[in-house]
């Protein structure tokens, strides 16, 4: 992968997007601009490369300069990309912009690790106010091996939760179970998911 365009194509396909247009629309980028960057007609600025890197969970330096994939973390912090509020719902304020704060990097983390900060008593018995929920790269849908696990789940762009996920009664839907004891939320489809990798008190 010798060019910026090739590296963007690689990251986009790895993220599960079949076309550049699909990726641009999913992340809110201007379609003609992103197409130009993927086609090699023009190169992104450093700020734009940072937005792409955050969305694709990669390093902006690698997008612009190539070389090693930089699989080892470069610093001891990760970006905090949002807050977990009432109903264990995630409100993103730094994704895909790159995070609004930094948090200590947990043991065994990857270059793709990010954190969300718990607010109030949204996750009783699991995490208290100001604790950090860490997760790695999100994937399309929900892998079967994550059933019964605590995950960050994207039902759509507006509904994002930290919940335990189970199969619905019909086998096709999903039950999102809260730690607060509230009624499970049944959804027909999960667009994206990421397994919670670590929870850290503060």
Backbone torsions as a table, in degrees:
resi	resn	phi	psi	omega
1	UNK	NA	90.7	-171.8
2	UNK	-92.0	-17.2	-175.9
3	UNK	-118.0	161.8	176.4
4	UNK	-60.7	-41.9	-179.4
5	UNK	-59.0	-44.2	179.7
6	UNK	-64.1	-38.3	-179.6
7	UNK	-69.8	-38.5	176.3
8	UNK	-64.5	-41.3	177.9
9	UNK	-61.0	-42.9	179.3
10	UNK	-60.5	-46.7	-178.0
11	UNK	-66.4	-40.1	-180.0
12	UNK	-63.1	-44.7	179.3
13	UNK	-66.5	-38.9	178.2
14	UNK	-62.2	-33.0	-180.0
15	UNK	-78.5	-6.6	174.9
16	UNK	97.3	13.3	179.7
17	UNK	-98.0	127.2	-177.7
18	UNK	-74.0	-31.9	-177.7
19	UNK	-132.3	159.6	177.2
20	UNK	-65.3	-36.9	179.3
21	UNK	-62.0	-42.7	179.0
22	UNK	-60.7	-44.3	-180.0
23	UNK	-65.0	-44.9	-178.4
24	UNK	-60.0	-43.9	-179.6
25	UNK	-67.8	-37.0	-179.5
26	UNK	-64.7	-36.1	-176.7
27	UNK	-99.8	1.1	177.1
28	UNK	77.9	24.4	177.4
29	UNK	-89.6	155.8	174.6
30	UNK	-68.5	122.3	-173.8
31	UNK	-58.5	-49.9	-178.9
32	UNK	-59.9	-37.0	-180.0
33	UNK	-65.4	-47.9	-178.7
34	UNK	-66.5	-38.8	177.4
35	UNK	-59.4	-41.0	177.8
36	UNK	-61.8	-37.5	179.2
37	UNK	-71.3	-40.3	179.1
38	UNK	-72.3	-30.1	-180.0
39	UNK	-83.0	-10.5	-179.6
40	UNK	82.9	11.2	178.8
41	UNK	-70.4	-28.6	177.6
42	UNK	-153.3	162.1	-180.0
43	UNK	-104.9	143.5	178.3
44	UNK	-72.2	153.5	172.7
45	UNK	-71.9	172.1	178.7
46	UNK	-62.5	-42.2	-179.6
47	UNK	-63.7	-40.7	178.4
48	UNK	-66.7	-41.3	178.0
49	UNK	-61.1	-34.9	177.5
50	UNK	-65.8	-38.8	177.2
51	UNK	-64.6	-43.8	177.9
52	UNK	-62.2	-43.2	-177.2
53	UNK	-62.8	-41.7	179.4
54	UNK	-65.6	-43.3	-179.8
55	UNK	-64.0	-40.5	-177.0
56	UNK	-91.4	2.5	-179.3
57	UNK	56.8	52.2	-179.8
58	UNK	-132.7	-175.4	177.4
59	UNK	-101.1	130.1	-179.2
60	UNK	-63.8	-30.8	178.6
61	UNK	-61.8	-38.9	179.9
62	UNK	-67.7	-39.2	178.0
63	UNK	-59.4	-45.3	-175.2
64	UNK	-81.7	-34.9	-169.2
65	UNK	-115.2	-17.1	-178.2
66	UNK	73.8	-149.6	-178.5
67	UNK	82.3	-155.9	-178.9
68	UNK	-59.2	150.9	-178.4
69	UNK	-72.0	-5.3	177.9
70	UNK	56.5	51.1	-177.3
71	UNK	-70.1	-22.0	179.3
72	UNK	-86.1	136.4	178.1
73	UNK	-56.6	142.6	-177.2
74	UNK	-93.2	-19.2	-179.5
75	UNK	-142.2	-178.0	-175.0
76	UNK	-99.9	18.1	178.2
77	UNK	-132.3	163.3	175.0
78	UNK	-129.9	158.3	178.7
79	UNK	-74.6	142.0	168.5
80	UNK	-93.3	117.8	-171.2
81	UNK	-103.4	-9.3	-179.4
82	UNK	-176.9	-177.1	-179.0
83	UNK	-120.2	146.1	174.4
84	UNK	-100.2	110.7	-175.3
85	UNK	-106.7	-152.5	-177.0
86	UNK	-55.0	137.8	-179.8
87	UNK	71.8	18.3	-178.2
88	UNK	58.0	30.4	178.9
89	UNK	-88.2	137.2	-178.1
90	UNK	-94.1	130.9	176.0
91	UNK	-114.5	107.9	-176.3
92	UNK	-82.9	132.5	174.1
93	UNK	-125.9	-2.4	-178.9
94	UNK	-133.8	11.0	179.9
95	UNK	-123.6	121.0	11.8
96	UNK	-97.1	25.1	-176.3
97	UNK	-76.5	-18.0	174.6
98	UNK	119.6	8.6	177.3
99	UNK	96.3	147.4	179.7
100	UNK	-107.1	-4.6	179.2
101	UNK	-161.8	176.9	179.2
102	UNK	-123.9	152.1	179.0
103	UNK	-132.8	155.8	178.1
104	UNK	-58.2	140.2	179.1
105	UNK	-74.8	129.7	-179.0
106	UNK	-78.5	162.1	177.6
107	UNK	-61.5	141.1	176.4
108	UNK	72.1	14.7	-178.1
109	UNK	-75.8	166.1	-180.0
110	UNK	-113.9	174.3	175.3
111	UNK	-63.3	-15.9	-177.3
112	UNK	-93.9	-1.9	-175.1
113	UNK	-67.8	134.2	173.4
114	UNK	-133.2	172.0	-178.1
115	UNK	-132.6	154.9	169.6
116	UNK	-125.7	142.8	-175.7
117	UNK	-99.2	128.6	179.1
118	UNK	-74.7	135.2	178.2
119	UNK	-117.8	130.0	177.5
120	UNK	67.3	-149.6	-177.2
121	UNK	-105.5	45.7	-176.6
122	UNK	-75.2	-19.0	-178.1
123	UNK	-134.5	63.1	-177.9
124	UNK	-61.1	139.1	179.2
125	UNK	84.2	-11.5	-179.8
126	UNK	-119.7	-49.3	-178.2
127	UNK	-150.6	140.7	-179.2
128	UNK	-102.3	177.5	-177.4
129	UNK	-53.3	130.1	176.3
130	UNK	79.5	0.3	174.0
131	UNK	-70.3	164.3	-177.6
132	UNK	-114.3	134.8	175.2
133	UNK	-106.8	120.0	-178.7
134	UNK	-105.3	141.7	173.8
135	UNK	-147.2	161.7	-179.0
136	UNK	-105.5	-155.3	-173.2
137	UNK	-57.3	131.7	176.6
138	UNK	-82.2	153.1	-177.6
139	UNK	-128.2	162.0	176.8
140	UNK	-68.2	139.6	178.0
141	UNK	66.5	-150.8	178.3
142	UNK	-139.7	114.4	178.4
143	UNK	-59.5	143.9	-179.3
144	UNK	-57.7	-32.5	-176.8
145	UNK	-69.6	-12.2	178.9
146	UNK	-93.7	-2.6	176.7
147	UNK	-60.4	131.2	-178.2
148	UNK	87.0	-0.8	-177.6
149	UNK	-103.0	159.0	174.8
150	UNK	-79.0	120.6	-175.0
151	UNK	-134.6	158.5	163.9
152	UNK	-90.3	123.9	-176.4
153	UNK	-124.3	132.9	176.7
154	UNK	-101.2	103.0	174.2
155	UNK	-72.1	-41.8	171.1
156	UNK	-158.7	-171.1	-176.2
157	UNK	-66.0	-22.4	-176.9
158	UNK	-99.6	-23.8	-176.4
159	UNK	-113.3	101.3	-179.3
160	UNK	-129.8	128.2	-173.6
161	UNK	-133.5	159.6	166.6
162	UNK	-109.7	104.5	-174.2
163	UNK	-145.2	161.3	166.6
164	UNK	-79.8	138.7	-173.8
165	UNK	-113.5	130.3	177.7
166	UNK	-130.4	162.1	174.4
167	UNK	-71.5	143.8	175.5
168	UNK	-74.5	174.8	-176.6
169	UNK	-63.3	-32.1	-177.8
170	UNK	-87.9	-2.4	179.2
171	UNK	82.7	-14.2	-179.2
172	UNK	-102.7	-26.4	179.8
173	UNK	-93.7	179.1	179.9
174	UNK	-128.4	146.3	172.9
175	UNK	-107.4	124.0	177.0
176	UNK	-100.6	112.9	-171.9
177	UNK	-104.6	126.8	-178.7
178	UNK	-86.6	153.5	175.4
179	UNK	-80.6	-9.4	-176.5
180	UNK	-83.9	-8.0	-178.8
181	UNK	89.0	1.7	177.4
182	UNK	-71.4	164.2	-176.9
183	UNK	-60.1	139.3	178.5
184	UNK	-60.3	150.6	176.2
185	UNK	-100.5	121.8	179.6
186	UNK	-98.2	128.2	179.7
187	UNK	-128.3	150.0	-178.1
188	UNK	-79.7	-28.2	-173.4
189	UNK	-150.5	147.0	172.4
190	UNK	-114.5	121.3	-175.9
191	UNK	-76.0	-46.4	179.4
192	UNK	-138.1	160.8	173.3
193	UNK	-153.4	158.4	175.1
194	UNK	-148.8	131.3	-179.6
195	UNK	-76.9	133.4	175.2
196	UNK	-65.5	124.1	-174.0
197	UNK	-97.6	-26.2	-172.9
198	UNK	-164.0	145.3	175.4
199	UNK	-126.2	128.8	-173.0
200	UNK	-128.7	124.7	172.8
201	UNK	-65.8	157.6	175.5
202	UNK	-128.4	NA	NA
